[in-house]
Amino acid sequence: QAFSVRFECPLEHLKITAVGASKQMMEDTGKWLSSFAETISLPFSFSIIVSEMEDLKEGRFGLEADDTLAVYLGLRLWTLLPWPNQLDKFIKLIRNLNPRLIVVNEMEASINSPDFLKRFNESIHVFSAIFDCINSCMYHRVMFRKLNEEVIFPGMIRNIVIAEGIEWIQRYEKISFWRALFGKFGIVETGMSRPPPDQEILFLRSSDRLTSCTVELDGKCLLLGWKGSAIQSVSAWKIKQDD
């Protein structure tokens, strides 16, 4: 909607390519977005790539020479942590696409250590904050809360505590890990388009239920948390240009 009323550097055409394993979900999303774009007279096209992240190929994106590319990775990189070689391969693919901007959203937790005690203590710290946040911010009868508390999070915790080897898939890393990894591929952190976290704090203060949510900066990265315990990170990245 903001693109449709932008007079400075107007957008000629917005193209979104969704990547994932659920074809039906992506198609439904594309229909909704296309319908909305039509109501605001925004030139728009939507395409999907049905693929697991480790199987992606550069040629499937159909980029044109005059395209300006932005990549959004929302809670996706952690799924490749059990397979470091595949993670490196995926980041190399993203770099080869030469995006103008990469936005990354990840869990802010260090649960990738072979030391059981370390990952056990870290999982207690993170999930205690998450459950306390849900308890304060969501009504008990909300189906989304019931699904998270009874199905999703218990499954995640069991995998962290019980599983070993390739069966241990619930792994997470903090922003310091991603900085070091991206740095190997010449991808550097960049600042947000506006000074955070001022606007975020104003939003959180608009509801009594959200007053314990915290927003702070770690370098140029935005950390979202609960009562001072960071839960997720949001960061922006760009390809380092050769001098």
C-alpha positions in Angstrom: 0.0 0.0 0.0 2.9 2.3 0.8 4.4 1.6 -2.6 1.2 2.6 -4.4 1.3 6.2 -3.0 5.1 6.7 -3.1 5.9 9.7 -5.3 9.6 9.8 -4.8 11.3 6.9 -6.7 7.9 5.4 -7.8 7.8 1.6 -8.2 7.4 0.5 -11.8 6.4 -3.0 -11.0 6.4 -5.1 -7.8 7.3 -8.8 -8.3 7.2 -11.3 -5.5 8.5 -14.8 -5.7 7.6 -17.1 -2.9 9.7 -20.1 -2.1 8.5 -23.1 -0.1 7.2 -26.6 0.0 3.5 -25.8 0.3 2.2 -25.1 -3.2 -1.4 -24.5 -2.1 -0.5 -22.1 0.7 1.7 -20.0 -1.6 -1.0 -20.0 -4.4 -3.6 -18.8 -1.9 -1.3 -16.1 -0.7 -0.6 -15.0 -4.3 -4.3 -14.7 -5.1 -5.0 -12.6 -2.1 -2.0 -10.3 -2.8 -2.9 -10.0 -6.5 -6.5 -9.0 -5.6 -5.3 -6.4 -3.1 -2.7 -5.0 -5.5 -5.5 -4.6 -8.1 -7.7 -2.6 -5.6 -4.9 0.0 -5.1 -3.8 0.0 -8.7 -0.3 -1.3 -8.1 1.5 -3.1 -11.0 2.1 -6.5 -9.4 2.9 -10.1 -10.3 3.4 -13.1 -8.1 5.1 -16.4 -8.8 6.0 -19.5 -6.7 8.9 -21.9 -6.6 8.0 -25.2 -4.9 11.3 -26.4 -3.5 13.2 -27.1 -0.3 15.9 -24.5 0.4 18.7 -26.9 -0.1 17.5 -27.8 -3.6 17.1 -24.2 -5.0 18.8 -23.2 -8.2 19.7 -19.6 -9.3 18.0 -20.0 -12.7 14.6 -20.7 -11.2 14.1 -17.1 -10.1 13.8 -15.7 -13.6 15.5 -12.4 -12.8 15.7 -9.8 -15.5 18.7 -7.4 -16.0 16.9 -4.3 -14.7 15.3 -6.0 -11.6 16.2 -4.7 -8.2 16.1 -7.7 -5.8 15.4 -7.8 -2.1 15.4 -11.1 -0.2 13.4 -11.8 3.0 14.5 -14.8 5.1 11.9 -15.2 7.8 12.8 -17.9 10.3 14.3 -20.1 7.6 18.1 -20.2 8.0 17.9 -22.1 11.3 16.4 -25.1 9.4 19.8 -25.6 7.7 21.9 -25.5 10.8 22.1 -29.3 11.2 23.7 -29.4 7.7 26.5 -26.7 7.6 27.5 -27.5 4.1 23.9 -27.0 2.8 23.7 -23.7 4.8 26.9 -22.4 3.2 25.6 -23.5 -0.2 22.3 -21.6 0.3 24.0 -18.4 1.5 26.3 -18.6 -1.5 23.2 -18.9 -3.8 21.7 -15.8 -2.2 24.9 -13.9 -2.7 25.1 -14.9 -6.3 21.6 -13.5 -6.9 23.2 -10.2 -6.0 20.3 -8.7 -4.0 20.3 -5.0 -3.1 19.0 -5.9 0.4 18.6 -9.0 2.5 16.4 -9.0 5.6 16.8 -11.8 8.1 14.5 -12.7 11.0 15.7 -15.5 13.3 15.3 -16.8 16.9 17.9 -15.1 19.1 19.1 -18.2 21.0 22.3 -20.2 21.1 20.9 -23.7 20.9 23.4 -25.4 18.5 26.0 -26.7 20.9 26.8 -30.4 21.2 27.1 -29.7 25.0 23.7 -30.9 26.3 23.8 -28.8 29.4 24.5 -25.6 27.4 21.6 -26.1 25.0 19.3 -27.3 27.9 19.9 -24.1 29.9 19.6 -21.9 26.9 16.3 -23.5 25.9 14.9 -23.0 29.4 15.8 -19.3 29.2 14.3 -18.7 25.8 11.1 -20.8 26.1 10.4 -19.4 29.6 10.3 -15.9 28.1 8.1 -17.1 25.2 5.6 -18.9 27.4 5.4 -16.0 29.8 4.9 -13.6 26.8 2.0 -15.8 25.4 0.4 -16.0 28.9 0.4 -12.3 29.2 -0.5 -11.3 25.6 -3.0 -13.9 24.5 -6.4 -15.0 25.8 -6.6 -18.6 26.9 -9.3 -19.4 24.4 -7.4 -18.3 21.4 -6.8 -21.3 19.1 -3.4 -20.1 18.0 -2.3 -20.1 21.7 -3.6 -23.6 22.2 -1.8 -24.8 19.1 1.5 -23.3 20.2 1.3 -24.4 23.9 0.1 -27.9 23.3 1.6 -28.9 20.0 4.3 -26.7 18.4 6.4 -25.7 21.4 6.3 -29.0 23.3 7.5 -30.7 20.1 10.3 -28.2 19.7 11.4 -28.6 23.3 11.4 -32.4 23.1 13.5 -32.3 20.0 16.1 -30.0 21.6 16.3 -32.1 24.8 16.0 -35.7 23.5 17.2 -35.8 19.9 20.8 -36.3 18.8 22.7 -36.3 15.5 20.7 -35.5 12.4 17.4 -36.1 14.3 18.2 -32.9 16.3 16.8 -30.3 14.0 15.6 -27.6 16.3 18.8 -25.5 16.4 19.2 -21.8 16.7 22.0 -19.2 16.7 22.3 -15.6 17.9 23.1 -12.6 15.7 26.8 -12.9 16.4 26.9 -16.3 14.6 25.1 -14.9 11.5 27.5 -11.9 11.4 30.4 -14.3 11.3 28.9 -16.6 8.7 27.7 -13.9 6.4 31.0 -12.2 6.7 32.7 -15.2 5.1 30.6 -14.6 1.9 31.2 -10.8 1.8 27.7 -10.0 3.2 27.7 -7.1 5.7 25.2 -5.7 8.1 23.5 -2.5 7.2 21.3 0.0 9.1 17.5 0.2 9.1 15.8 2.7 6.9 14.6 4.6 9.9 16.0 4.9 13.4 14.8 2.0 15.5 13.5 1.2 18.0 11.5 4.5 18.6 8.4 3.6 16.5 8.4 0.0 17.8 8.4 1.3 21.4 5.4 3.6 20.7 3.5 0.7 19.3 4.2 -1.5 22.2 3.2 1.2 24.7 -0.2 1.4 22.9 -1.4 -1.7 24.7 -1.2 -2.8 28.4 -0.6 -6.4 27.3 2.5 -5.4 25.4 4.3 -3.2 28.0 6.7 -6.0 28.9 7.8 -6.4 25.3 11.3 -5.0 24.8 13.0 -3.6 21.7 16.7 -2.8 21.6 19.6 -2.6 19.3 22.6 -4.9 19.1 24.8 -3.0 16.7 22.6 -2.5 13.7 20.4 -5.5 14.5 16.9 -5.1 16.2 16.3 -7.5 19.1 12.7 -8.3 20.1 12.2 -9.7 23.5 10.1 -10.1 26.7 11.1 -8.5 30.0 14.6 -8.0 28.8 15.2 -11.5 27.4 15.8 -11.4 23.6 13.6 -13.8 21.6 14.0 -12.8 18.0 16.4 -10.7 15.9 15.7 -8.7 12.8 18.6 -7.6 10.7 19.4 -6.1 7.3 22.3 -7.0 5.0 23.9 -6.1 1.8 26.6 -7.4 -0.5 30.0 -5.8 0.3 31.2 -3.9 -2.8 34.8 -4.3 -3.8 36.9 -1.2 -3.3 
